[in-house]
């Protein structure tokens, strides 16, 4: 444990674009992605929208991974890892909505207490979110939006009233992103969250390649984190893993460093297995003593 002076490191942007059908989420994401890396070959689209990304193949020769159902969190994580191993610089996930709809469907089909069941599916969703946030590439996620309503009292009657659009994903997911753009059917974007302060308070605009370049400049303002520093940081996190699922999640987050850290991951896995076996033996002995 060490106390350090605060300083911003070079980062990979995590950005979300949310809007209704026809608001230009995919095309806007492609333009921003090109501004971030300057090469269509370095852009991969994880397409869950029935190959809709191919409608924009005239824009550039980007890569596409067609993700078929089921749209489980684990399948999204696998797709992210495939893209990273393919050497891309920007991953567009189009869309994030299918993952959450799948989680809702899984939860609805579970028997037993609803609250307890959320404790079973939430870690799966969180693992997907962490895979996005901790990946060493730029990530742009699109989110479908639908009309949101609230009930208002009018003349003694509760009447539904439109209050704008709401993204179809887990409540609070927008807090995980550095920038969130809200798009309308006129293809205009306004920022609803902006830690970069690049777009906050600015008028609506149409996202372009220049938008991505602005974001890239902000990302590069921080200090460069060396490979050695990153490896040392991951080793600390390996030692802090308290379970094999947690360790596996960390392992899958950095596919490019798996070989370099194989010894550390294997050693920690062995330690956790010994701890688990020891606890099992102790519980068995305790139960046997009680039963006698």
C-alpha positions as a Markdown table, in Angstrom:
| # | Residue | x | y | z |
|---|---|---|---|---|
| 1 | Unk | 0.0 | 0.0 | 0.0 |
| 2 | Unk | 1.5 | 3.3 | -1.1 |
| 3 | Unk | 0.5 | 7.0 | -1.1 |
| 4 | Unk | 1.2 | 8.7 | -4.4 |
| 5 | Unk | 0.8 | 12.2 | -5.8 |
| 6 | Unk | -2.3 | 12.5 | -8.1 |
| 7 | Unk | -1.4 | 12.6 | -11.8 |
| 8 | Unk | -3.4 | 11.6 | -14.9 |
| 9 | Unk | -2.0 | 8.8 | -16.9 |
| 10 | Unk | -2.5 | 8.3 | -20.7 |
| 11 | Unk | -5.9 | 6.5 | -21.0 |
| 12 | Unk | -8.0 | 4.6 | -23.5 |
| 13 | Unk | -11.4 | 6.3 | -23.8 |
| 14 | Unk | -14.5 | 4.5 | -22.8 |
| 15 | Unk | -17.4 | 6.2 | -24.6 |
| 16 | Unk | -21.1 | 5.5 | -25.0 |
| 17 | Unk | -23.5 | 6.7 | -27.7 |
| 18 | Unk | -27.2 | 6.2 | -26.9 |
| 19 | Unk | -30.2 | 7.1 | -29.0 |
| 20 | Unk | -33.3 | 5.7 | -30.7 |
| 21 | Unk | -33.3 | 3.8 | -33.9 |
| 22 | Unk | -32.2 | 5.9 | -36.8 |
| 23 | Unk | -30.1 | 8.4 | -34.7 |
| 24 | Unk | -26.9 | 7.4 | -36.4 |
| 25 | Unk | -25.2 | 5.6 | -33.5 |
| 26 | Unk | -23.2 | 3.1 | -35.6 |
| 27 | Unk | -22.0 | 5.6 | -38.2 |
| 28 | Unk | -21.1 | 8.2 | -35.5 |
| 29 | Unk | -19.2 | 5.5 | -33.6 |
| 30 | Unk | -17.2 | 4.6 | -36.8 |
| 31 | Unk | -16.2 | 8.2 | -37.4 |
| 32 | Unk | -15.2 | 8.7 | -33.8 |
| 33 | Unk | -13.2 | 5.5 | -33.9 |
| 34 | Unk | -11.3 | 6.5 | -37.0 |
| 35 | Unk | -10.4 | 9.8 | -35.3 |
| 36 | Unk | -9.1 | 7.8 | -32.4 |
| 37 | Unk | -6.7 | 5.6 | -34.4 |
| 38 | Unk | -6.4 | 6.9 | -37.9 |
| 39 | Unk | -6.7 | 3.5 | -39.5 |
| 40 | Unk | -9.8 | 1.5 | -40.5 |
| 41 | Unk | -7.8 | -1.8 | -40.1 |
| 42 | Unk | -7.5 | -1.0 | -36.4 |
| 43 | Unk | -11.2 | -0.7 | -35.8 |
| 44 | Unk | -13.4 | -3.8 | -34.9 |
| 45 | Unk | -17.2 | -3.8 | -34.6 |
| 46 | Unk | -18.8 | -6.4 | -32.4 |
| 47 | Unk | -22.1 | -6.5 | -34.2 |
| 48 | Unk | -25.2 | -7.8 | -32.4 |
| 49 | Unk | -27.6 | -5.9 | -34.7 |
| 50 | Unk | -28.1 | -8.5 | -37.4 |
| 51 | Unk | -25.1 | -7.4 | -39.5 |
| 52 | Unk | -26.2 | -3.7 | -39.6 |
| 53 | Unk | -22.6 | -2.5 | -39.4 |
| 54 | Unk | -22.1 | -3.8 | -42.9 |
| 55 | Unk | -24.4 | -1.1 | -44.2 |
| 56 | Unk | -21.5 | 1.3 | -43.6 |
| 57 | Unk | -18.8 | -0.8 | -45.3 |
| 58 | Unk | -18.5 | 2.1 | -47.8 |
| 59 | Unk | -17.1 | 4.3 | -45.0 |
| 60 | Unk | -14.0 | 2.2 | -44.5 |
| 61 | Unk | -12.5 | -1.3 | -44.4 |
| 62 | Unk | -13.1 | -1.9 | -40.7 |
| 63 | Unk | -13.2 | -5.4 | -39.1 |
| 64 | Unk | -16.5 | -7.0 | -38.0 |
| 65 | Unk | -17.2 | -9.7 | -35.5 |
| 66 | Unk | -20.8 | -10.9 | -35.9 |
| 67 | Unk | -22.0 | -12.0 | -32.5 |
| 68 | Unk | -24.9 | -14.4 | -32.6 |
| 69 | Unk | -27.4 | -15.2 | -29.8 |
| 70 | Unk | -27.2 | -15.9 | -26.9 |
| 71 | Unk | -26.0 | -12.5 | -26.1 |
| 72 | Unk | -24.6 | -13.5 | -22.7 |
| 73 | Unk | -22.0 | -11.4 | -20.8 |
| 74 | Unk | -19.5 | -14.2 | -21.3 |
| 75 | Unk | -20.0 | -14.2 | -25.1 |
| 76 | Unk | -19.4 | -10.4 | -25.1 |
| 77 | Unk | -16.2 | -10.9 | -23.0 |
| 78 | Unk | -15.0 | -13.6 | -25.4 |
| 79 | Unk | -15.7 | -11.3 | -28.4 |
| 80 | Unk | -13.7 | -8.4 | -26.7 |
| 81 | Unk | -10.8 | -10.8 | -26.2 |
| 82 | Unk | -10.9 | -11.9 | -29.9 |
| 83 | Unk | -10.7 | -8.3 | -31.0 |
| 84 | Unk | -7.8 | -7.5 | -28.7 |
| 85 | Unk | -5.9 | -10.5 | -29.8 |
| 86 | Unk | -6.6 | -9.4 | -33.4 |
| 87 | Unk | -4.5 | -6.3 | -32.7 |
| 88 | Unk | -7.2 | -3.6 | -33.0 |
| 89 | Unk | -7.0 | -0.2 | -31.3 |
| 90 | Unk | -10.7 | 0.6 | -31.1 |
| 91 | Unk | -13.6 | -1.7 | -30.3 |
| 92 | Unk | -17.1 | -0.7 | -31.1 |
| 93 | Unk | -19.7 | -2.7 | -29.3 |
| 94 | Unk | -23.0 | -2.4 | -31.3 |
| 95 | Unk | -24.9 | -2.7 | -29.1 |
| 96 | Unk | -24.7 | -3.0 | -25.3 |
| 97 | Unk | -28.5 | -3.3 | -25.0 |
| 98 | Unk | -28.6 | -7.0 | -26.1 |
| 99 | Unk | -26.4 | -8.0 | -23.1 |
| 100 | Unk | -28.7 | -6.4 | -20.6 |
| 101 | Unk | -31.9 | -7.8 | -22.2 |
| 102 | Unk | -30.3 | -11.2 | -22.0 |
| 103 | Unk | -29.5 | -10.7 | -18.3 |
| 104 | Unk | -33.2 | -9.7 | -17.7 |
| 105 | Unk | -34.3 | -12.8 | -19.6 |
| 106 | Unk | -32.0 | -15.0 | -17.6 |
| 107 | Unk | -33.3 | -13.5 | -14.3 |
| 108 | Unk | -36.9 | -13.8 | -15.3 |
| 109 | Unk | -36.6 | -17.5 | -15.9 |
| 110 | Unk | -34.9 | -18.3 | -12.6 |
| 111 | Unk | -37.0 | -19.9 | -9.9 |
| 112 | Unk | -36.8 | -18.8 | -6.2 |
| 113 | Unk | -36.4 | -15.4 | -4.6 |
| 114 | Unk | -36.0 | -12.6 | -7.1 |
| 115 | Unk | -33.6 | -10.6 | -4.9 |
| 116 | Unk | -31.4 | -13.6 | -4.3 |
| 117 | Unk | -31.4 | -14.4 | -8.0 |
| 118 | Unk | -30.0 | -10.9 | -8.7 |
| 119 | Unk | -27.0 | -11.8 | -6.6 |
| 120 | Unk | -26.4 | -14.6 | -9.0 |
| 121 | Unk | -26.6 | -12.7 | -12.3 |
| 122 | Unk | -25.2 | -9.4 | -11.3 |
| 123 | Unk | -21.6 | -10.7 | -11.1 |
| 124 | Unk | -21.9 | -11.9 | -14.7 |
| 125 | Unk | -23.0 | -8.4 | -15.8 |
| 126 | Unk | -20.2 | -6.8 | -13.8 |
| 127 | Unk | -17.6 | -9.1 | -15.3 |
| 128 | Unk | -18.6 | -7.8 | -18.8 |
| 129 | Unk | -18.5 | -4.2 | -17.7 |
| 130 | Unk | -15.1 | -4.7 | -16.1 |
| 131 | Unk | -13.8 | -6.4 | -19.3 |
| 132 | Unk | -14.8 | -3.2 | -21.2 |
| 133 | Unk | -13.4 | -0.7 | -18.7 |
| 134 | Unk | -10.1 | -2.5 | -18.1 |
| 135 | Unk | -9.2 | -3.4 | -21.7 |
| 136 | Unk | -6.2 | -1.6 | -23.0 |
| 137 | Unk | -8.0 | -0.3 | -26.1 |
| 138 | Unk | -10.5 | 2.4 | -26.8 |
| 139 | Unk | -14.1 | 1.2 | -26.4 |
| 140 | Unk | -17.2 | 2.8 | -27.9 |
| 141 | Unk | -20.5 | 1.2 | -26.9 |
| 142 | Unk | -23.9 | 2.0 | -28.5 |
| 143 | Unk | -27.1 | 1.8 | -26.4 |
| 144 | Unk | -30.6 | 1.7 | -27.7 |
| 145 | Unk | -32.9 | 4.4 | -26.2 |
| 146 | Unk | -36.6 | 4.4 | -25.7 |
| 147 | Unk | -39.2 | 6.9 | -24.6 |
| 148 | Unk | -39.3 | 7.2 | -20.8 |
| 149 | Unk | -42.4 | 8.1 | -18.9 |
| 150 | Unk | -43.4 | 9.2 | -15.4 |
| 151 | Unk | -46.8 | 9.2 | -13.8 |
| 152 | Unk | -48.1 | 12.7 | -13.0 |
| 153 | Unk | -51.1 | 13.8 | -11.1 |
| 154 | Unk | -53.5 | 15.7 | -13.4 |
| 155 | Unk | -56.9 | 16.6 | -12.0 |
| 156 | Unk | -56.7 | 13.8 | -9.5 |
| 157 | Unk | -55.7 | 11.2 | -12.1 |
| 158 | Unk | -52.3 | 9.6 | -12.6 |
| 159 | Unk | -51.4 | 10.2 | -16.2 |
| 160 | Unk | -48.2 | 9.0 | -18.0 |
| 161 | Unk | -46.1 | 11.9 | -19.1 |
| 162 | Unk | -43.1 | 11.8 | -21.5 |
| 163 | Unk | -39.8 | 12.8 | -19.9 |
| 164 | Unk | -37.3 | 12.1 | -22.7 |
| 165 | Unk | -35.3 | 9.1 | -23.8 |
| 166 | Unk | -33.8 | 6.4 | -21.6 |
| 167 | Unk | -31.0 | 4.0 | -22.5 |
| 168 | Unk | -31.9 | 0.3 | -22.4 |
| 169 | Unk | -29.1 | -0.9 | -20.1 |
| 170 | Unk | -28.7 | -1.3 | -16.4 |
| 171 | Unk | -29.4 | 1.8 | -14.4 |
| 172 | Unk | -26.2 | 3.7 | -13.7 |
| 173 | Unk | -24.1 | 2.1 | -16.5 |
| 174 | Unk | -23.5 | 5.6 | -17.9 |
| 175 | Unk | -21.4 | 6.4 | -14.8 |
| 176 | Unk | -18.8 | 3.9 | -16.0 |
| 177 | Unk | -18.0 | 5.8 | -19.2 |
| 178 | Unk | -15.8 | 8.8 | -19.6 |
| 179 | Unk | -18.1 | 10.4 | -22.2 |
| 180 | Unk | -21.8 | 9.7 | -23.0 |
| 181 | Unk | -23.3 | 11.2 | -26.1 |
| 182 | Unk | -27.1 | 11.3 | -26.5 |
| 183 | Unk | -28.1 | 11.3 | -30.2 |
| 184 | Unk | -31.5 | 12.3 | -31.8 |
| 185 | Unk | -33.1 | 11.3 | -35.0 |
| 186 | Unk | -31.6 | 14.4 | -36.7 |
| 187 | Unk | -28.2 | 12.7 | -36.1 |
| 188 | Unk | -27.3 | 15.5 | -33.6 |
| 189 | Unk | -25.3 | 14.7 | -30.5 |
| 190 | Unk | -25.2 | 16.4 | -27.1 |
| 191 | Unk | -23.2 | 15.2 | -24.2 |
| 192 | Unk | -24.9 | 14.1 | -21.0 |
| 193 | Unk | -21.7 | 13.1 | -19.3 |
| 194 | Unk | -18.2 | 14.4 | -20.0 |
| 195 | Unk | -15.2 | 13.9 | -17.7 |
| 196 | Unk | -13.0 | 15.4 | -20.4 |
| 197 | Unk | -14.8 | 18.7 | -20.4 |
| 198 | Unk | -14.3 | 18.8 | -24.2 |
| 199 | Unk | -18.0 | 18.9 | -25.1 |
| 200 | Unk | -19.7 | 19.9 | -21.8 |
| 201 | Unk | -21.9 | 23.0 | -22.3 |
| 202 | Unk | -21.4 | 23.0 | -26.1 |
| 203 | Unk | -24.2 | 23.2 | -28.6 |
| 204 | Unk | -25.5 | 20.1 | -30.4 |
| 205 | Unk | -23.3 | 18.8 | -33.2 |
| 206 | Unk | -22.9 | 16.0 | -35.7 |
| 207 | Unk | -20.1 | 13.6 | -34.6 |
| 208 | Unk | -17.2 | 13.4 | -37.1 |
| 209 | Unk | -13.7 | 12.1 | -37.4 |
| 210 | Unk | -12.6 | 15.4 | -35.8 |
| 211 | Unk | -14.6 | 14.4 | -32.7 |
| 212 | Unk | -12.4 | 11.3 | -32.3 |
| 213 | Unk | -9.2 | 13.4 | -32.8 |
| 214 | Unk | -10.2 | 15.8 | -30.0 |
| 215 | Unk | -10.8 | 12.9 | -27.7 |
| 216 | Unk | -7.5 | 11.3 | -28.7 |
| 217 | Unk | -5.6 | 14.5 | -27.9 |
| 218 | Unk | -7.2 | 14.5 | -24.4 |
| 219 | Unk | -6.2 | 10.8 | -23.9 |
| 220 | Unk | -2.6 | 11.5 | -24.8 |
| 221 | Unk | -2.2 | 14.4 | -22.4 |
| 222 | Unk | -1.5 | 12.1 | -19.5 |
| 223 | Unk | 1.8 | 10.3 | -18.6 |
| 224 | Unk | 2.6 | 7.2 | -20.5 |
| 225 | Unk | 2.4 | 4.0 | -18.5 |
| 226 | Unk | 5.2 | 1.7 | -19.4 |
| 227 | Unk | 4.7 | -2.1 | -20.0 |
| 228 | Unk | 6.8 | -2.8 | -16.8 |
| 229 | Unk | 4.6 | -0.5 | -14.7 |
| 230 | Unk | 1.4 | -2.1 | -16.1 |
| 231 | Unk | 2.8 | -5.6 | -15.4 |
| 232 | Unk | 3.7 | -4.7 | -11.8 |
| 233 | Unk | 0.2 | -3.2 | -11.3 |
| 234 | Unk | -1.4 | -6.4 | -12.6 |
| 235 | Unk | 0.8 | -8.6 | -10.3 |
| 236 | Unk | -0.4 | -6.6 | -7.3 |
| 237 | Unk | -4.0 | -7.3 | -8.5 |
| 238 | Unk | -3.3 | -11.0 | -9.0 |
| 239 | Unk | -2.2 | -11.3 | -5.4 |
| 240 | Unk | -5.3 | -9.4 | -4.3 |
| 241 | Unk | -7.7 | -11.9 | -6.0 |
| 242 | Unk | -9.7 | -13.7 | -3.4 |
| 243 | Unk | -11.3 | -16.4 | -5.6 |
| 244 | Unk | -10.6 | -18.3 | -8.8 |
| 245 | Unk | -13.5 | -16.6 | -10.7 |
| 246 | Unk | -12.0 | -13.2 | -9.8 |
| 247 | Unk | -8.6 | -14.4 | -10.9 |
| 248 | Unk | -10.0 | -15.8 | -14.2 |
| 249 | Unk | -11.8 | -12.5 | -14.9 |
| 250 | Unk | -8.5 | -10.6 | -14.4 |
| 251 | Unk | -6.7 | -13.1 | -16.6 |
| 252 | Unk | -9.2 | -12.6 | -19.4 |
| 253 | Unk | -9.0 | -8.8 | -19.1 |
| 254 | Unk | -5.4 | -8.7 | -20.4 |
| 255 | Unk | -5.0 | -11.3 | -23.2 |
| 256 | Unk | -1.9 | -9.6 | -24.5 |
| 257 | Unk | -0.1 | -10.1 | -21.2 |
| 258 | Unk | -1.3 | -13.6 | -20.4 |
| 259 | Unk | 1.9 | -15.3 | -21.5 |
| 260 | Unk | 4.1 | -12.8 | -19.7 |
| 261 | Unk | 2.2 | -13.3 | -16.4 |
| 262 | Unk | 1.4 | -17.0 | -16.8 |
| 263 | Unk | 3.7 | -17.9 | -13.8 |
| 264 | Unk | 2.0 | -15.4 | -11.5 |
| 265 | Unk | -1.5 | -16.4 | -12.5 |
| 266 | Unk | -0.7 | -20.1 | -12.1 |
| 267 | Unk | 0.9 | -19.6 | -8.7 |
| 268 | Unk | -2.0 | -17.6 | -7.4 |
| 269 | Unk | -4.5 | -20.2 | -8.8 |
| 270 | Unk | -2.6 | -22.9 | -6.9 |
| 271 | Unk | -2.7 | -20.9 | -3.7 |
| 272 | Unk | -6.5 | -20.3 | -4.0 |
| 273 | Unk | -7.1 | -24.0 | -4.7 |
| 274 | Unk | -5.2 | -25.0 | -1.6 |
| 275 | Unk | -7.2 | -22.4 | 0.5 |
| 276 | Unk | -10.4 | -23.8 | -0.9 |
| 277 | Unk | -9.4 | -27.4 | -0.2 |
| 278 | Unk | -8.3 | -26.5 | 3.3 |
| 279 | Unk | -11.6 | -24.8 | 4.1 |
| 280 | Unk | -13.5 | -27.8 | 2.7 |
| 281 | Unk | -11.5 | -30.2 | 5.0 |
| 282 | Unk | -12.0 | -28.0 | 8.0 |
| 283 | Unk | -15.8 | -27.8 | 7.4 |
| 284 | Unk | -16.0 | -31.5 | 6.9 |
| 285 | Unk | -14.1 | -32.1 | 10.2 |
| 286 | Unk | -16.3 | -29.6 | 12.0 |
| 287 | Unk | -19.5 | -31.2 | 10.7 |
| 288 | Unk | -18.2 | -34.6 | 11.6 |
| 289 | Unk | -17.4 | -33.5 | 15.1 |
| 290 | Unk | -20.8 | -32.0 | 15.6 |
| 291 | Unk | -22.5 | -35.1 | 14.2 |
| 292 | Unk | -20.7 | -37.2 | 16.7 |
